[in-house]
Amino acid sequence: MKRRFKTVDYEAALDVSVRLGDCVPPDHLARFVVDTISQLDLSGIYGRYGARGGEPYAPEILFGLLFYGYATGVFSSRKVERATYESAPFRFIAGNLHPDHDTLANFRRAFLSELKGLSVQVLLLAREVGVLQLGRISLDGSKIHADASKSKAVSYKRLLELERRLEAEVEELFALGERAERGELPDGLVVGDEVARRQARLAQLAEARAVLEARARERDAAEQAEYESKLRERAEKARRSGRKPRGPSPAPPTPGPRDSDQYNFTDPDSRVMKNSTDRGFDQDYNVQVAVDQGSLLIVGESLSNHPNDQAEAVPTLDAIAAAVGTPRAAALDTGYFSAANIEALERRHIEPYIATGRDGHNRSWRERFADPPAPPAEEASPKVKMAYKLKTALGRAIYAARKCTVEPVIGIIKEVLGFRQFSLRGEQAAAGEWCLVCLAFNLKRLHTLTTSRVSHA
């Protein structure tokens, strides 16, 4: 007997009417995004629209498309526009309208400054429904590619070489100007145009040099502070042991720009940063998140162009809105350790748990079950006190939670959502887009938390 198969009449299928309600079930993320936006106060955004002009798309529609897009890994405004035709959830959020990509991109850029307030409102909604009870938080950072090419960068050494070469060429062209009157120049050579091009390039290089020298001064101050801290720590160790510490004394920093310092002409605010995955170097921004250990919601975020994390703890803590609350404790890895960060946390009434160094893997059972060490002396250094604090039962529990809270959140953003490069250029615009990413993540996480609570009710 011949086997029969189900087939499709594709010509007839093109005329089939599809009900969006069947494609977007009641517990779908798209519906949740629409419902959540309807509870947000958008009066400030409406107030920025003028009284005249054509009929614009309501902010609820455009925010809904952007939030859902970033929550599902669709970051391109062109792809969002196409999705309003091809994807049922996007079509539902747009209400069968089709904002073009220019409208979406301009709206995103115009209202970046409003996203922080909307993010706070979402967190307050999470608190109202009982899924956010701010207690302990974890901080961590990661590198995200800037919208800039490394081929459009120049090192400080190369910059100086280019300046010298262009200045010599300008002088040579001025000298050629005297021969122009005698008609001795090559055909097509216009001295004025050639000089103008080189002078414009010299102006760009001078701006780049000024930026690199300013960055060098900032780095000098940070390295000098770190050097002095190491000297104090070494002196404290010598005082406790009564012997000179082993190893050479820390070398003082060398001030001024370095030959390898780079400036990018595409996005000057971005920096070349080391990639921890392949040990290469990329044009990046340093993004930070503070994650509530109970709910895994992002309660604070920040962005900078600093290659390391030590100076990023305070801006990230300051990003936690007072209306959301003050966490009781914070877990941070060794990249954040400094006496200044400990003091900053304590001043905010947040108990700090900051690693003082990297823990070894595969500890023996003797190390794991050894008796806790004796408490340090009152005059001990902050590093010694913190190391003891992290060996207590409470300290181990709070710090251990960092690995299963903030690290998975960053992993989800980069691997699941696929956000690995900014679409906007400039530190301020990139910071706004990072806030949008975190807000979209929180909406998706809040949807998961509320849906699971309903299913278990």
C-alpha positions in Angstrom: 0.0 0.0 0.0 1.4 3.4 -1.0 2.1 5.8 1.9 0.1 9.0 1.9 1.6 12.3 3.0 0.1 15.6 4.2 0.7 18.3 1.6 0.2 22.0 1.3 -1.5 24.1 -1.4 0.8 27.1 -1.1 -1.3 29.2 -3.4 -4.4 28.7 -1.3 -2.3 29.2 1.9 -1.5 32.7 0.8 -5.2 33.6 1.2 -5.6 32.1 4.7 -6.5 34.6 7.3 -4.5 34.3 10.5 -5.8 35.7 13.9 -3.0 37.3 15.8 -4.6 36.2 19.1 -3.8 32.6 18.0 -0.2 33.4 17.3 0.4 35.5 20.5 -1.1 33.5 23.4 -2.1 35.2 26.7 1.2 34.5 28.4 3.4 35.6 25.5 6.2 38.1 26.1 4.8 40.5 23.5 1.6 40.9 25.4 3.5 41.3 28.7 5.6 44.1 27.1 2.4 45.9 25.9 0.7 45.5 29.3 3.8 46.7 31.2 4.2 49.8 29.0 0.6 50.7 29.6 1.4 51.0 33.3 4.4 53.3 32.8 4.1 57.1 33.1 5.0 58.5 29.7 3.8 62.0 30.3 7.3 63.5 30.2 7.9 61.9 26.8 4.6 63.1 25.4 5.5 66.6 26.7 8.5 66.7 24.4 6.3 66.5 21.3 5.4 69.8 19.7 1.8 70.9 19.0 2.4 71.0 15.2 3.3 68.5 12.6 2.0 65.3 11.2 0.5 62.5 13.2 3.4 60.6 14.9 3.4 57.1 16.2 2.5 56.9 19.9 5.5 56.3 22.1 3.9 53.2 23.5 4.2 51.6 20.0 7.8 52.5 19.4 9.0 51.7 22.9 7.1 48.3 22.6 8.9 47.5 19.4 12.3 48.5 20.8 11.9 46.7 24.1 10.6 43.5 22.6 13.3 43.7 19.9 16.1 44.0 22.4 14.6 41.4 24.6 14.6 38.9 21.7 17.9 39.8 20.1 16.6 42.1 17.3 18.7 45.3 17.7 18.6 46.7 14.1 15.9 49.2 13.4 15.8 47.8 9.8 15.2 44.3 11.1 12.5 45.6 13.5 10.7 47.3 10.6 10.8 44.1 8.6 9.6 42.1 11.6 6.4 44.3 11.7 5.5 42.6 8.4 6.9 39.1 9.0 6.6 38.4 12.7 3.3 38.0 14.5 4.6 39.3 17.9 6.0 42.4 16.3 2.9 42.9 14.2 0.8 42.6 17.4 2.9 45.2 19.2 2.8 47.6 16.2 -1.0 47.1 15.9 -0.6 46.2 12.2 1.2 49.5 11.7 4.7 49.6 10.1 7.0 52.3 11.5 10.0 52.6 9.1 13.6 52.1 10.3 14.4 55.9 10.3 11.5 56.5 12.7 12.6 53.8 15.0 16.3 54.8 14.9 15.5 58.5 15.5 13.1 57.7 18.3 15.6 55.5 20.0 18.3 58.2 19.9 15.9 61.1 20.8 14.7 59.4 24.0 17.8 57.7 25.3 17.8 60.1 28.3 14.3 58.9 29.3 15.2 55.3 29.5 16.6 55.5 33.0 13.3 56.8 34.4 11.4 54.0 32.6 13.9 51.4 33.9 13.2 52.6 37.5 9.4 52.4 36.9 9.8 48.8 35.7 11.8 47.9 38.9 9.1 49.5 41.0 6.5 47.4 39.3 8.6 44.4 40.1 8.6 45.4 43.7 4.9 45.9 43.7 4.2 42.4 42.4 6.6 41.0 45.0 9.4 39.6 42.9 12.0 42.3 43.9 13.0 42.6 47.5 16.3 44.4 47.2 18.7 42.7 49.7 22.1 41.5 48.4 23.5 42.5 45.1 26.4 41.3 42.9 28.5 43.6 40.6 30.3 42.6 37.5 31.4 44.0 34.2 32.2 43.0 30.6 33.5 44.4 27.4 31.1 45.2 24.5 32.3 46.1 21.0 31.9 49.7 20.1 30.5 50.6 16.6 34.1 51.4 15.5 36.7 49.7 13.4 40.2 49.1 14.6 41.4 50.1 11.2 40.2 53.6 11.9 42.5 53.9 14.9 45.9 55.5 15.2 48.6 54.9 17.9 50.3 57.8 19.7 53.6 56.9 18.1 52.1 56.7 14.6 50.2 59.9 15.2 53.4 61.8 15.9 55.0 60.3 12.8 52.0 61.4 10.6 52.1 64.9 12.1 55.8 65.3 11.2 55.3 63.9 7.7 52.2 66.1 6.9 53.9 69.2 8.3 56.9 68.5 6.0 54.5 68.0 3.0 52.8 71.3 3.7 56.1 73.1 3.7 57.0 71.4 0.5 53.7 72.3 -1.1 54.1 76.0 -0.1 57.5 75.9 -1.8 56.0 74.4 -4.9 53.6 77.4 -5.0 56.4 79.6 -6.2 56.8 77.3 -9.3 53.1 77.5 -10.1 53.5 80.9 -11.6 56.0 79.5 -14.0 53.8 76.6 -14.9 56.3 74.0 -13.7 53.8 72.0 -11.6 52.5 68.5 -12.7 49.2 68.5 -14.5 46.2 68.4 -12.1 48.1 69.4 -9.1 46.3 72.3 -7.2 48.6 73.4 -4.4 45.8 75.1 -2.4 43.6 72.0 -2.4 46.5 69.7 -1.4 47.5 72.1 1.4 43.9 72.3 2.7 43.6 68.5 2.8 46.7 68.1 4.8 45.9 71.0 7.2 42.5 69.4 7.8 44.1 66.1 8.6 46.7 67.9 10.9 43.7 69.4 12.8 42.2 66.0 13.3 45.5 64.6 14.5 46.0 67.5 16.9 42.6 66.8 18.4 43.5 63.1 18.7 46.8 64.0 20.4 45.1 66.3 22.9 42.7 63.5 23.8 45.4 60.9 24.2 47.5 63.3 26.4 44.4 64.0 28.6 43.8 60.3 28.9 47.4 59.8 29.9 47.2 62.3 32.7 44.1 60.6 34.0 45.9 57.2 33.9 49.0 58.8 35.6 46.9 59.9 38.5 45.3 56.4 38.9 48.6 54.6 38.6 50.2 56.9 41.1 47.4 56.2 43.6 47.8 52.5 43.0 51.6 52.7 43.4 51.2 54.6 46.7 48.7 52.0 47.9 51.1 49.2 47.2 53.9 51.0 49.1 51.6 51.4 52.1 50.6 47.7 51.9 54.2 46.6 51.7 55.1 48.8 54.7 52.1 47.4 56.6 53.3 43.8 55.8 56.8 44.7 57.0 55.5 46.2 60.2 53.4 43.1 61.0 56.1 40.5 60.2 59.1 42.5 61.4 60.9 41.6 58.3 61.4 43.1 54.9 58.8 41.7 52.5 60.1 39.3 49.8 60.3 40.4 46.2 61.3 43.7 44.6 59.6 47.0 45.6 56.9 48.2 43.2 58.2 50.3 40.4 56.9 53.9 40.2 54.7 54.5 37.1 56.1 56.2 34.0 54.1 59.3 33.3 52.9 60.6 29.9 51.4 59.0 26.8 52.6 55.6 25.6 53.5 54.7 22.1 50.7 52.1 22.0 48.0 54.4 23.2 45.3 54.6 20.5 42.6 57.0 19.3 39.7 55.9 17.1 38.4 58.3 14.5 35.1 56.5 14.1 34.1 56.5 17.8 36.7 58.6 19.7 35.1 57.8 23.1 35.7 54.1 22.7 39.0 52.4 23.8 41.1 49.5 22.8 40.6 46.9 25.5 42.0 43.4 26.1 39.6 40.6 25.2 39.7 38.0 28.0 38.4 35.2 25.7 41.1 35.2 23.0 43.7 37.5 24.5 43.2 39.9 21.6 42.4 43.6 21.6 39.1 45.2 20.5 37.6 48.6 20.3 35.2 48.4 23.2 33.2 50.0 26.0 33.3 48.6 29.6 29.7 47.9 30.8 28.7 47.2 34.3 25.6 45.8 36.1 24.4 45.4 39.7 22.1 42.4 39.9 19.8 41.6 42.8 20.8 38.1 44.0 17.2 37.1 44.8 15.4 38.0 41.5 18.4 38.3 39.1 16.9 41.7 38.0 19.4 44.4 37.0 19.0 47.2 39.6 21.8 49.4 38.4 24.0 49.8 35.3 26.8 52.0 34.0 29.2 52.3 31.1 32.6 53.8 30.7 35.7 53.6 28.5 38.0 52.5 31.3 39.8 49.3 30.6 39.6 47.9 34.2 36.8 47.7 36.7 38.3 49.3 39.8 36.8 52.7 39.2 33.4 51.3 38.1 31.9 50.2 41.4 30.8 53.7 42.6 29.1 54.8 39.3 27.2 51.5 39.3 26.1 51.8 42.9 25.0 55.4 42.2 22.9 54.1 39.3 20.7 52.3 41.8 17.7 54.7 42.2 16.8 55.7 45.8 13.2 54.7 45.1 14.3 51.1 44.4 16.0 50.9 47.8 19.5 50.4 49.3 21.0 46.9 49.2 22.3 45.4 52.5 25.4 43.8 51.0 27.3 43.6 47.7 29.6 41.0 46.3 32.4 42.1 43.9 35.3 40.2 42.4 39.0 41.1 42.9 39.0 43.6 40.0 37.1 46.0 42.2 39.2 45.7 45.3 40.5 49.0 46.8 40.3 50.7 50.1 38.4 53.5 48.4 35.7 51.1 47.2 35.3 49.5 50.6 34.9 53.0 52.1 32.4 54.0 49.4 30.2 50.9 50.0 30.3 51.4 53.8 29.4 55.0 53.4 26.3 54.0 51.6 25.5 51.5 54.4 26.2 48.5 52.1 28.3 45.7 53.6 31.1 45.0 51.1 32.4 41.6 50.2 35.2 42.1 47.7 37.6 39.4 46.7 41.2 40.3 47.6 42.7 37.9 45.1 41.9 34.9 42.9 41.0 31.7 44.7 42.7 28.5 43.5 40.6 25.7 42.0 40.3 22.2 43.3 41.1 22.9 46.9 41.9 20.0 49.1 39.4 18.8 51.7 41.7 20.1 54.5 41.5 23.6 53.0 37.7 23.4 52.6 37.0 22.2 56.1 39.8 24.0 58.0 38.9 26.0 61.1 38.3 29.7 60.3 41.3 31.9 61.0 41.5 34.2 64.0 40.1 37.7 63.5 42.6 40.2 62.4 43.9 43.0 64.6 42.0 46.3 64.7 44.9 48.1 63.0 45.2 45.5 60.2 45.0 46.7 56.6 41.7 46.7 54.7 42.9 43.9 52.6 43.7 41.6 55.5 40.3 42.4 57.1 38.4 41.7 53.9 40.3 38.5 53.3 39.2 37.3 56.8 35.6 38.5 56.2 35.3 36.4 53.0 36.4 33.3 54.9 33.5 33.5 57.3 30.4 31.4 56.6 28.4 34.5 55.7 31.1 35.9 53.6 31.5 32.7 51.6 27.8 32.4 51.1 27.3 36.0 49.8 30.4 35.9 47.6 29.6 32.5 46.2 26.2 33.8 45.0 28.0 36.2 42.7 28.9 33.4 40.3 25.2 32.3 39.9 23.7 35.7 39.7 25.5 38.5 37.9 27.7 36.3 35.7 24.7 34.4 34.2 23.0 37.7 33.6 25.9 39.0 31.5 26.1 35.6 29.8 22.4 35.8 28.8 22.8 39.3 27.4 25.8 38.4 25.3 25.0 34.8 24.4 21.2 34.4 24.4 20.2 37.8 23.4 23.3 38.2 21.3 24.1 41.7 22.2 27.8 42.0 21.4 28.1 45.4 19.7 26.6 48.8 20.2 24.6 50.4 17.4 25.2 54.0 18.6 28.5 55.9 18.8 29.8 58.0 21.6 30.0 57.3 25.3 26.7 59.0 26.2 24.8 57.3 23.4 26.3 53.9 24.1 25.4 54.4 27.8 21.8 55.0 26.8 21.7 51.9 24.6 23.2 49.8 27.4 20.4 51.1 29.7 17.9 50.0 26.9 19.5 46.5 26.9 19.2 46.2 30.7 15.7 47.4 30.6 14.7 44.9 27.9 16.5 42.1 29.9 14.5 43.1 33.1 11.2 43.0 31.1 12.0 39.5 29.9 13.2 38.4 33.4 10.1 39.9 35.0 7.9 38.1 32.5 9.6 34.8 33.5 9.2 35.5 37.2 5.5 36.5 37.1 4.6 33.7 34.7 6.2 31.1 36.9 4.4 32.5 40.0 1.0 32.3 38.2 1.7 28.7 37.1 2.7 27.7 40.6 -0.3 29.4 42.2 
